[in-house]
Amino acid sequence: METSVSRSVLADPVITALFAEMYRSAGRDDAGVLERAYSAAAAQPAPPTVEEVTAWCGEAALPVAPAVGRLLYLLVRILRARTVVEFGTSFGTSLVYLAAAIRDGGGEGVVYGSEMHPRKAERARVNLARAGLAEHTRILEGDARETLRDVPGPLDLVLLDGWKDLYLPVLEVLEPAMRPGTLVVADNLDMLPDGYLDRVRSGGGYTSLALPLGDGIELSLRA
Ligand SMILES: C[S@@+](CC[C@H](N)C(=O)[O-])C[C@H]1O[C@@H](n2cnc3c(N)ncnc32)[C@H](O)[C@@H]1O
């Protein structure tokens, strides 16, 4: 008896070629940009503003590690997620993983991206269109602390991958739209401020676990 096995969007040659290009250009371009941003920050007396850091990193993709992207894909599929929110879209790598999972799960759902840098938001839109996944995404341009306020809940999954000192304020913006069982994936564990980790680890209404994927992630389940 023959059985037909449908293939994930992640195996689509258009998507694998897009990921290869995204990670190749990130490997080539990101290091120099970050080094210049660190020197600019060190050269000024006051800590840089969110707008300054965003401008300095305007050419850096800083994508999630491929393993984190695949975890995001799996979580969206396992949860049968319908509403997904991403803080920090950049050129759209994680958004492609998330939107691919929505498509493979039947296509009923939306991933809300958020990006402060207008050129990065535009490039993300182009990349999602190239991936054929634009219909499953809405990219909100501007400061996520404002743009994510109106996302309709209940949220199934949240990815936090913008500037690290904003994880807690963005989490608080999103909490009213969460439900019991909303999953929060916070990328770059080694860079997370204590305030965020205290909140999700110490009785702030979450059950939380650190996982050694990519640069480390904190996976938290809303009570
Ligand atoms: C690490 S990158 C995101 C990478 C992306 N998730 C991916 O996998 O391709 C962080 C992005 O967050 C954006 N960002 C930082 N703070 C923001 C804010 N307050 N609102 C919207 N975007 C912000 C930056 O401009 C930057 O492009």
The ligand as an ORCA input file, in Angstrom:
! r2SCAN-3c Opt
* xyz 0 1
  C      18.530     39.913     17.096
  S      17.696     40.846     15.884
  C      16.299     39.855     15.494
  C      16.639     38.671     14.632
  C      15.426     37.951     14.075
  N      14.574     37.452     15.132
  C      15.863     36.824     13.168
  O      15.928     35.658     13.607
  O      16.187     37.113     12.005
  C      16.946     42.109     16.861
  C      16.056     43.064     16.082
  O      15.172     43.690     17.011
  C      14.925     44.999     16.558
  N      14.457     45.773     17.723
  C      15.142     46.050     18.844
  N      14.403     46.770     19.709
  C      13.197     46.955     19.099
  C      11.980     47.610     19.483
  N      11.873     48.252     20.650
  N      10.935     47.528     18.641
  C      11.028     46.880     17.453
  N      12.149     46.261     17.031
  C      13.224     46.295     17.842
  C      16.282     45.467     16.034
  O      16.167     46.556     15.146
  C      16.817     44.200     15.406
  O      16.566     44.182     14.019
*
